[in-house]
Amino acid sequence: MSGLDGRRIAITGAAGALGRATARRLAAAGAVPVLLDLDGAAAGALAREVGGEGHALDVTDSAAVAELFERIGPVGGLVNSAGIEGPSGPLESVAPDALDRVMALNVRGSLACAQAAVRSIRAGRAGAATGGAIVNIASTAGLFGSAQLGVYAMSKAAVVSMTRSLALSLAPEGIRVNAVCPGSIDSEMFERTTDGPDAQARRARLIGLHPLGRLGRPEEVAEAVLWLLSDASAFTTGVALPVDGGRLA
């Protein structure tokens, strides 16, 4: 048993490939997904499919994040899946506004949602001393550098650091905080970041970096998220878990 039966789990970026897969997997495990996305219509459609609820949310608007979490009522956990890849090119040439846009969504937005979720978890524990879990979607790019996606790598490294710091500060309350670090996943983001006249060669090169010799599936990332939210990982916090086909081996 996952211990998630009836537990309301907020998922940001719910309309994306990882968000959709996570929503479906958590619903199958008995959780009630609370789906949050800039595209409120897509979040609502997915909510009708999986039996949860959907809301429009811009995670870069900290006031809107706080207001929405207060309005939707207590949750038992959070999956921070909202994110963008940002510009391609050397980090030394990145424009300040492009950097700000990525950091606002991937880092500041993730922290705002984590802060709001912690308040919500505390409010919903009904006198229980401990409980609650947060999973941040980071990336293997946050564990090493990237010549062409340096802004994205920098933002995901910040998410990993944020995960560890929150895990330490929230451990006395029994709120666990972990990150999942996907490798190359068959998703819209992978298609965008490898698009261009040499797309086939670029995709083949990236796939070749993974010893298992293929792209990961969103559903495989969702399985890791489920485990980190569930009671099966009750003694696990502060971890950045690669789901990467062996790339970091």
Secondary structure, DSSP 8 states (H G I E B T S, - for coil): --S-TT-EEEEETTTSHHHHHHHHHHHHTT-EEEEEES-HHHHHHHHHHHTSEEEE--TT-HHHHHHHHHHH---SEEEE--------B-GGG--HHHHHHHHIIIIIIHHHHHHHHHHHHHHTSTT-SS--EEEEE--GGGTS--SSBHHHHHHHHHHHHHHHHHHHHHGGGT-EEEEEEE-SBSSHHHHHHT-STTHHHHHHHHHHTSTT-S-B-HHHHHHHHHHHHSGGGTT--S-EEEESTTTT-
